[in-house]
Amino acid sequence: MSKIPIVSLGDSGLKVSKLGFGTVDFGVPSLKISPENGGRILVGAYKLGVDFWDTSEDYGSHPHIASALRHVPRKKVVISTKTNARTGRGAKKSLKESLKELDTSYLDIFLLHYVTHDWIDRCHRVLKELNDAKTTGMVRAIGISTHSVAVVREAARFGILDVIMTICCNADQATIKKFPDYIPLEDGSIEEMFKAIKLAHASGKGTIAMKVLGGSAPALVNNYRSSINSIARLQFVDAMVIGMKTLDEVKNNTKGIPSG
């Protein structure tokens, strides 16, 4: 195992590796990464200390994680998936389908995917309905993923919510405006996002950074180690998820994580 720090995810009770494996690329048809190959990469990442794996119902990578779970004890990894459902009933249906595809009896983290500012009130109601899944043990923590400063700020006040995954990178505002497809900040500035994440973290939410490398934005990828390192050192960010598709990428990205 490497010296990747294991951190507490807010007050959720979960502990995860500081670096999480984003599996979105496993589902890209043109990359032709089979579930077996993806599983082997995840197992290799686990051996390097990356025990936090992130996916979504629309990534197409549930089978890859299921393949890896045949070789790694389930309790040794933290699995997060997301749903695009916009009702409590739909989210519960998605949860059951995800459990089946992942071939596991429970999820560590279940997130409502891409919550926009115009949906924040209804989102709160859906999270309340999902709380039943926590009491039955199907899910250990619930939350949201979002690109919105306003949503992070508002969700920080939701007592029912455990985890927030959101855009957090070291790009300046000029870079964000230049690469809106790579760093899709919905509203506000990155400085305002930092303040919102800090507020959420102070309220006990588990905070997970995404788009740390800006979805392959050249300005960040050219300096990927410093980009990773700068976010890893933020006291109000618990962990980060970076999309990876090879074991070499995992090894390179771990080098940006401070060992202590």
C-alpha positions as CSV (number, residue, x, y, z in Angstrom):
1,M,0.0,0.0,0.0
2,S,1.1,3.6,-0.7
3,K,1.1,6.4,1.9
4,I,-2.1,8.0,0.5
5,P,-3.8,9.5,3.5
6,I,-7.0,8.0,4.8
7,V,-9.4,10.8,5.8
8,S,-12.7,11.2,7.5
9,L,-15.5,12.3,5.2
10,G,-17.1,15.0,7.3
11,D,-19.4,13.6,10.0
12,S,-20.6,10.7,7.8
13,G,-18.6,8.1,9.7
14,L,-16.9,7.1,6.5
15,K,-13.1,7.0,5.9
16,V,-11.8,7.2,2.4
17,S,-8.5,7.6,0.6
18,K,-7.7,11.2,-0.1
19,L,-7.6,10.3,-3.8
20,G,-10.7,8.7,-5.3
21,F,-10.8,6.8,-8.6
22,G,-13.4,8.3,-11.0
23,T,-14.5,5.6,-13.3
24,V,-16.3,7.6,-16.0
25,D,-13.8,6.7,-18.7
26,F,-14.4,3.0,-18.2
27,G,-17.8,3.4,-19.8
28,V,-16.6,5.3,-22.9
29,P,-17.2,2.9,-25.8
30,S,-14.3,4.2,-27.9
31,L,-11.8,3.3,-25.1
32,K,-13.0,-0.4,-25.2
33,I,-12.2,-1.0,-21.5
34,S,-13.9,-4.3,-20.6
35,P,-15.3,-4.9,-17.1
36,E,-12.5,-7.4,-16.6
37,N,-9.8,-5.0,-17.5
38,G,-11.4,-2.2,-15.6
39,G,-11.7,-4.4,-12.6
40,R,-8.0,-5.3,-12.8
41,I,-7.1,-1.6,-12.9
42,L,-9.3,-0.9,-9.8
43,V,-7.7,-3.8,-7.9
44,G,-4.3,-2.3,-8.9
45,A,-5.4,1.1,-7.6
46,Y,-6.6,-0.5,-4.4
47,K,-3.1,-2.0,-3.9
48,L,-1.7,1.5,-4.3
49,G,-3.9,2.8,-1.5
50,V,-6.9,4.1,-3.5
51,D,-9.8,2.6,-1.8
52,F,-12.5,5.1,-2.8
53,W,-14.2,4.4,-6.2
54,D,-16.7,6.7,-7.7
55,T,-19.2,5.9,-10.5
56,S,-22.8,6.8,-11.7
57,E,-25.7,5.0,-13.1
58,D,-25.0,6.8,-16.5
59,Y,-21.2,6.1,-16.6
60,G,-21.6,2.5,-17.7
61,S,-18.9,1.5,-15.2
62,H,-20.9,-0.4,-12.6
63,P,-19.9,-3.8,-14.2
64,H,-16.2,-2.8,-13.9
65,I,-16.6,-2.1,-10.2
66,A,-18.5,-5.4,-9.8
67,S,-15.6,-7.2,-11.5
68,A,-13.1,-5.6,-9.0
69,L,-15.3,-6.6,-6.0
70,R,-14.7,-10.3,-6.9
71,H,-11.0,-9.7,-5.9
72,V,-11.2,-7.1,-3.1
73,P,-13.1,-7.5,0.2
74,R,-16.2,-5.3,0.0
75,K,-15.6,-3.7,3.4
76,K,-12.2,-2.6,2.3
77,V,-13.4,-0.1,-0.3
78,V,-15.8,2.8,-0.3
79,I,-18.1,2.9,-3.3
80,S,-20.0,6.0,-4.4
81,T,-22.6,6.1,-7.2
82,K,-25.1,8.7,-8.4
83,T,-28.6,8.9,-9.8
84,N,-30.2,11.3,-12.3
85,A,-33.6,10.6,-10.7
86,R,-35.6,13.6,-9.7
87,T,-38.2,12.0,-7.4
88,G,-37.9,9.9,-4.3
89,R,-39.5,7.0,-6.0
90,G,-37.2,7.2,-9.0
91,A,-34.1,7.5,-6.7
92,K,-35.1,4.4,-4.7
93,K,-35.6,2.5,-8.0
94,S,-32.2,3.7,-9.2
95,L,-30.6,2.6,-5.9
96,K,-31.9,-0.9,-6.2
97,E,-30.8,-1.2,-9.8
98,S,-27.3,0.1,-8.9
99,L,-27.0,-2.4,-6.1
100,K,-27.8,-5.2,-8.5
101,E,-25.4,-3.9,-11.2
102,L,-22.6,-3.4,-8.7
103,D,-23.3,-6.8,-7.2
104,T,-23.3,-5.5,-3.6
105,S,-25.8,-5.4,-0.8
106,Y,-25.1,-1.8,0.2
107,L,-23.6,1.4,-1.1
108,D,-21.3,3.6,1.0
109,I,-22.4,6.9,-0.8
110,F,-25.5,7.6,-2.9
111,L,-25.6,11.0,-4.6
112,L,-28.3,12.9,-6.5
113,H,-26.4,13.8,-9.7
114,Y,-25.8,17.2,-11.1
115,V,-28.2,19.2,-8.8
116,T,-28.8,22.7,-10.3
117,H,-29.9,25.8,-8.5
118,D,-33.5,25.6,-9.8
119,W,-33.9,22.1,-8.3
120,I,-32.5,22.6,-4.8
121,D,-35.8,22.7,-2.9
122,R,-37.2,19.6,-4.6
123,C,-33.8,17.9,-4.1
124,H,-34.1,18.4,-0.4
125,R,-37.4,16.6,-0.4
126,V,-35.9,13.7,-2.4
127,L,-33.0,13.4,0.1
128,K,-35.6,13.2,3.0
129,E,-37.2,10.2,1.2
130,L,-33.9,8.6,0.7
131,N,-33.1,8.7,4.4
132,D,-35.1,5.4,4.7
133,A,-32.4,3.7,2.7
134,K,-29.9,4.7,5.4
135,T,-32.0,3.3,8.2
136,T,-32.3,0.0,6.4
137,G,-28.5,-0.2,5.8
138,M,-28.8,0.0,2.0
139,V,-26.8,3.2,2.0
140,R,-24.4,4.6,4.6
141,A,-24.4,8.2,3.4
142,I,-26.5,10.4,1.0
143,G,-25.8,13.6,-0.7
144,I,-25.4,15.5,-4.0
145,S,-23.1,16.3,-6.8
146,T,-23.3,19.8,-8.2
147,H,-21.5,22.5,-10.3
148,S,-23.3,25.4,-8.5
149,V,-21.9,27.7,-5.8
150,A,-25.5,28.5,-4.8
151,V,-26.4,24.8,-4.4
152,V,-23.3,24.1,-2.2
153,R,-24.1,27.1,0.0
154,E,-27.8,26.0,0.4
155,A,-27.1,22.3,0.8
156,A,-24.6,23.1,3.6
157,R,-27.7,23.8,5.7
158,F,-29.5,20.4,5.0
159,G,-29.3,18.3,8.1
160,I,-30.3,15.2,6.1
161,L,-27.3,15.5,3.8
162,D,-24.0,13.8,4.5
163,V,-21.8,14.4,1.4
164,I,-21.3,17.1,-1.3
165,M,-19.2,16.5,-4.4
166,T,-18.5,19.7,-6.4
167,I,-16.2,21.5,-8.7
168,C,-13.0,22.5,-7.0
169,C,-9.8,23.3,-8.8
170,N,-6.9,25.8,-8.8
171,A,-7.9,27.4,-12.1
172,D,-8.3,31.2,-12.2
173,Q,-11.5,32.7,-13.4
174,A,-10.0,33.5,-16.8
175,T,-9.2,29.9,-17.4
176,I,-12.7,28.8,-16.3
177,K,-14.2,31.2,-18.8
178,K,-11.9,30.0,-21.5
179,F,-12.7,26.3,-20.9
180,P,-16.4,26.2,-19.9
181,D,-16.9,22.7,-21.2
182,Y,-14.0,21.4,-19.1
183,I,-14.7,23.4,-15.9
184,P,-18.5,23.8,-16.1
185,L,-19.0,26.1,-13.1
186,E,-22.7,26.9,-13.1
187,D,-22.6,30.2,-11.2
188,G,-20.3,32.3,-9.1
189,S,-16.5,32.3,-9.1
190,I,-14.1,29.6,-8.0
191,E,-13.2,31.8,-5.0
192,E,-16.9,31.9,-4.1
193,M,-17.0,28.1,-4.5
194,F,-14.1,27.7,-2.1
195,K,-16.1,29.8,0.5
196,A,-19.2,27.7,0.0
197,I,-17.3,24.4,0.4
198,K,-15.7,25.8,3.5
199,L,-19.1,26.6,4.9
200,A,-20.3,23.0,4.1
201,H,-17.2,21.5,5.7
202,A,-17.7,23.6,8.8
203,S,-21.3,22.2,9.1
204,G,-20.0,18.6,9.1
205,K,-20.6,17.7,5.5
206,G,-18.2,15.4,3.7
207,T,-16.6,17.5,0.9
208,I,-15.3,15.9,-2.3
209,A,-13.6,17.9,-5.0
210,M,-14.2,17.0,-8.6
211,K,-12.9,18.5,-11.9
212,V,-9.6,18.9,-10.1
213,L,-7.9,18.7,-13.4
214,G,-10.7,20.5,-15.2
215,G,-11.9,17.7,-17.3
216,S,-8.7,17.7,-19.2
217,A,-8.5,21.5,-19.5
218,P,-4.9,22.0,-20.9
219,A,-4.0,24.7,-18.5
220,L,-4.5,22.3,-15.6
221,V,-3.3,19.1,-17.1
222,N,0.0,20.6,-18.1
223,N,0.6,21.2,-14.4
224,Y,-1.4,18.2,-13.0
225,R,0.7,17.5,-10.0
226,S,0.6,21.0,-8.7
227,S,-3.1,21.2,-9.5
228,I,-3.8,18.0,-7.5
229,N,-1.4,19.1,-4.7
230,S,-3.0,22.5,-4.3
231,I,-6.5,21.0,-3.8
232,A,-5.2,18.2,-1.6
233,R,-3.8,20.8,0.9
234,L,-7.1,22.6,1.3
235,Q,-8.3,22.0,4.9
236,F,-11.9,22.2,3.9
237,V,-11.7,19.5,1.2
238,D,-11.8,16.0,2.6
239,A,-11.1,14.0,-0.6
240,M,-11.0,14.4,-4.4
241,V,-12.2,12.2,-7.3
242,I,-10.2,12.2,-10.5
243,G,-11.2,10.4,-13.6
244,M,-8.6,7.7,-14.5
245,K,-8.4,4.9,-17.0
246,T,-4.9,3.3,-16.5
247,L,-2.8,2.2,-13.6
248,D,-0.1,4.6,-14.8
249,E,-2.5,7.5,-14.4
250,V,-3.2,6.3,-10.9
251,K,0.5,6.1,-10.0
252,N,1.1,9.6,-11.4
253,N,-1.8,11.2,-9.6
254,T,-0.8,9.7,-6.3
255,K,2.4,11.6,-6.5
256,G,0.4,14.9,-6.2
257,I,-1.1,13.8,-2.9
258,P,0.9,14.9,0.2
259,S,1.7,11.9,2.4
260,G,0.7,13.6,5.6
